[in-house]
């Protein structure tokens, strides 16, 4: 069975075609600048990376560009659309409606639309991708895999906010958490490496990238996670502030004569590592600047590491101990010095790091130091495969 995995953004569309018999990626790519002009980046093992300029006024045309690329005699990997057995869609927000992946029908689409108020930048684009795909591939089964679903196991004391309860009842204001497919994938893989059931391991997974989230996993379930009602909460990120005193928002609005929406935009797009360093939201640029003596760049790195380390201590306490730590995503998989800094001075928690083993980028590795009671891993995430596996499971 071949499954097409789609991740639709407001002006982009990522895709992978996966052969589920071997779990091999037959083709993958990215449609960019949808609604502006249009660029298709397409790659296969046989043809390598290719780039095409294609007019893409909307997602329906982008889907058509993807299927044309997959069918192409020059750089395609299938001979007919009949070879695609199903499509798995990444959907950011499922609210409280979905605690697992589901086969898409009219009711599911309606609920995804209802959750758009909780993820206005993501859910409308996800829904557009679903409808465009239904039009391009009528009759092909579709599955929705939700970023929030894995975190629906959090207990109420973890997901509720200490505000009037009717705001939760009326507006569903609560912690939802994100990056669920990533946290699930790497925790499951870590359990396989350790050789114990996931249900018997107390684990902290660190999805560290331009957007970062940290999750406490106990008894195989997410019991707490750093992102909240929106992806703005939690640790300091590339452009997002992370956790701040909420009174700062009206204070800035008054001092700068801004609306709440304008302040929210600053907290999402101009804060975090970018706001502190004044250099970039890319941690590689910030590290380079710090090596050159830029004190604000070094401060940004220190603040990021501090915010992450704080969650490690918090979640180890909440779970009553810790067996494993997993690093994943762009920063977690590739930033050697950051991983070492995060695991340094943690001996009191039974955590040590082996510097030689830690000298790895983008590859699966155990980086546990000698005498460490807690095992530490680098595990590249694979959200697309997780979506494909969920899709295959649902469709039997």
Residue, then its C-alpha position, 0 to 999 in steps of 0.5 A: x500500500x502506498x500512502x500520500x502524507x500531506x501537511x498543508x500550511x497557509x501558503x505551503x504544502x509538504x508531501x511524502x509518498x511512502x511505500x508501507x510495505x518497506x516504509x521507504x519514502x518514494x518521493x517527497x517535496x514542498x510546494x511554496x508560495x501558494x497564492x503568490x506565484x508557486x515553486x515545487x521542490x520535488x525529490x526522488x532517489x532516482x532523480x535527486x532534488x528538482x525545482x519547478x516554477x508553477x503558477x499555484x493560485x490555490x491549494x487545489x492547483x498545488x495538489x494537482x502539481x504534486x500528483x503531476x510530479x508523482x505521475x511524471x514519466x521523467x521524475x515520477x514514481x507511480x504509473x497511475x493515481x490508483x496506486x495511492x491507497x490513502x492520504x494522511x493529513x496532518x491537522x494541527x488542532x483537534x480540540x477536545x473532539x479527537x484523542x486519536x487519528x480518524x477517517x475523514x468524513x463531513x462531521x470530522x471536517x466540520x469539527x476541524x473547522x470549529x477548531x479553527x478559532x484555536x489555530x487560525x493560522x493552521x486549521x483553515x489551511x489543513x482543511x483547504x488541503x483536505x478538500x483540495x485532495x478530495x477534489x483531486x482524488x475522489x474516492x481515495x480514503x483520507x485520514x486526519x492525524x492531529x498534533x493535539x491528540x497525543x496530549x488528550x491524556x493529560x489530567x485536568x490538573x495539568x491542562x486547566x488554567x486557574x481562571x474562572x471555570x466557565x471560560x473552560x466550559x464556554x470557550x474551551x480555554x485550556x492547555x492542548x499541547x502540540x507536536x504530538x506526533x513527534x513526541x509519540x514517535x520518538x518516545x515509542x522509538x526510545x522504548x524500543x531501544x531501551x527494550x521495555x514497554x513504553x508504559x513502564x518508562x518515565x520519559x521526557x521528550x524534547x522537541x527543540x526547533x524554531x518551535x519547541x515543546x517538552x513533554x512528560x510521558x508516564x505510563x505511555x501517556x502524555x501527562x503534561x507538555x510545555x505548549x498550552x492553549x496555543x503554541x506560544x506558551x512554554x519554553x523560549x523559542x526562535x521568535x516566540x516568547x514562551x511563558x511570560x507574566x500575562x500582565x506584560x501584554x496590557x502593559x506593553x499595549x498601554x506603553x506602546x499604544x498598541x492593540x492586544x493583537x499587535x502585542x500578540x503578533x510581537x510575542x509570536x513573531x518578534x520575541x524569543x531568541x530573535x528578540x533577545x539576540x537581535x541577530x536571528x531566529x536561527x540558532x545557528x546564526x545566533x551561535x556564530x554571533x556568540x562565538x564572535x563576542x556578541x553578548x546578546x546572542x550569548x544571552x539568548x542561548x543561555x536563556x533558551x537553555x535555562x528555560x528548557x532545563x527548568x522543564x526537565x526538573x519540573x517534569x521529573x518531579x511531576x512524574x516522581x522520577x525519570x528513566x530517559x530523556x530524548x532530544x529531537x527536531x532541528x535543534x535537538x538533533x543537531x546542536x551538540x553543544x546545547x545538548x551537552x549544556x542541558x545535561x551538564x550539572x544534572x548528576x544530582x538527578x542521575x543524569x550524565x552525558x558522554x561527550x564523545x557519544x554526543x558528538x553526533x548530528x541528525x542520527x540516532x544515538x545514545x549519549x548516556x554518560x558513565x554511571x548515569x541512572x537516566x538514559x539520554x538519546x538523540x532520535x530524529x523525528x519522523x512525523x510523516x511516517x507516524x501519520x502514514x502508520x496511523x492511516x494504515x492502521x485505521x484503514x486496516 
